[in-house]
């Protein structure tokens, strides 16, 4: 698990800030995690620290296209 701060949700993308100001954008969140934390519309989660795990999904049709998906999410 990794620790990151939720920064924003915009146009289908979830942005989290990791150590040293490194931002990472996720296109997908596992439905169970999204159900527990409604990051799309609840702005109270902005600037909150989460523990998360994520995976890289490589598209079969385009090996250069990688989608980052949050698998689990826990508010700290």
C-alpha positions as CSV (number, residue, x, y, z in Angstrom):
1,X,0.0,0.0,0.0
2,X,1.1,3.5,-0.8
3,X,0.1,6.8,0.9
4,X,-1.1,9.7,-1.2
5,X,-3.2,12.9,-0.9
6,X,-6.3,13.2,-3.0
7,X,-6.1,16.5,-5.0
8,X,-9.0,16.5,-7.5
9,X,-11.5,14.8,-9.7
10,X,-12.0,16.3,-13.1
11,X,-13.4,15.0,-16.4
12,X,-13.1,11.3,-15.3
13,X,-9.6,11.6,-13.8
14,X,-8.7,11.3,-10.1
15,X,-5.4,13.1,-9.2
16,X,-3.4,12.0,-6.1
17,X,-0.2,13.6,-4.9
18,X,2.5,11.2,-3.7
19,X,5.8,12.0,-2.0
20,X,7.9,15.0,-3.1
21,X,5.0,16.6,-5.0
22,X,4.7,13.8,-7.6
23,X,1.2,13.7,-9.0
24,X,-0.4,10.6,-10.5
25,X,-3.7,10.5,-12.4
26,X,-6.0,7.5,-12.2
27,X,-8.7,6.8,-14.8
28,X,-10.5,4.0,-12.8
29,X,-11.3,3.2,-9.2
30,X,-12.6,-0.2,-8.1
31,X,-16.4,0.2,-7.5
32,X,-16.2,-0.9,-3.9
33,X,-13.6,1.8,-3.1
34,X,-15.6,4.4,-5.0
35,X,-18.8,3.4,-3.2
36,X,-17.2,4.0,0.2
37,X,-15.5,7.3,-0.8
38,X,-17.5,9.3,-3.3
39,X,-14.5,11.2,-4.7
40,X,-16.5,12.4,-7.7
41,X,-18.8,14.7,-5.9
42,X,-17.8,14.9,-2.2
43,X,-15.2,17.8,-2.0
44,X,-14.5,17.1,1.7
45,X,-12.0,14.4,0.6
46,X,-9.8,17.0,-1.2
47,X,-6.4,17.3,0.6
48,X,-7.1,14.2,2.7
49,X,-4.5,11.4,3.0
50,X,-5.4,7.9,1.7
51,X,-3.6,4.6,1.8
52,X,-4.1,3.0,-1.6
53,X,-3.1,0.2,-3.9
54,X,-3.2,0.5,-7.7
55,X,-2.5,-1.5,-10.8
56,X,-1.4,-0.7,-14.3
57,X,-3.7,-2.0,-17.1
58,X,-2.1,-2.2,-20.5
59,X,-4.5,-2.1,-23.4
60,X,-4.3,-5.1,-25.7
61,X,-4.7,-3.1,-28.8
62,X,-2.1,-0.5,-27.9
63,X,0.8,-1.5,-25.7
64,X,1.9,2.1,-25.2
65,X,-1.5,2.9,-23.6
66,X,-1.4,2.3,-19.8
67,X,-4.4,3.0,-17.5
68,X,-3.9,3.3,-13.8
69,X,-6.6,1.8,-11.7
70,X,-7.0,2.2,-7.9
71,X,-7.8,-1.2,-6.4
72,X,-8.3,-0.3,-2.8
73,X,-8.6,2.9,-0.9
74,X,-8.6,3.7,2.8
75,X,-8.9,7.2,4.4
76,X,-6.2,7.8,7.0
